[in-house]
Amino acid sequence: APEPEVLPEPAVQTWQPEATSFKTFRRQLHGEPEGTESRIAAYAFYLWNYEKRETFGAEELGGCFAAGGNSVPEDLTGTCADLERKRILQPAAHEGTWRLTPKGTNQVRKLLR
């Protein structure tokens, strides 16, 4: 009897930002912010303002890094913890999720033109 065909495992679908709104946001930024913390704050603003997400996690931030053509930082959650201490992010109800603070919102608005 012939060998049964083995189908490949489906690729894991990671979260991706909505293409048109992400391109619009990046145009308004006039390029990629310098440094991981600035990028995380900018992507948090994007998730809140464009995707209408009150909270977000590493998966959404990682999707933004990938869509921006950047590798996801190895210590993404550690950097988010640093941003909590700087009051740019605050922890949300579920562990491993955050929300952007008003201070973070104002910081990113300065980058937008």
Secondary structure, 3 states (H helix, E strand, C coil): CCCCCCCCCCCCCCCCCCHHHHHHHHHHHCCCCCCHHHHHHHHHHHHHHCCCCCCEEHHHHHHHHHHCCCCCCCCHHHHHHHHHHCCCEEECCCCCEEEECHHHHHHHHCCCC
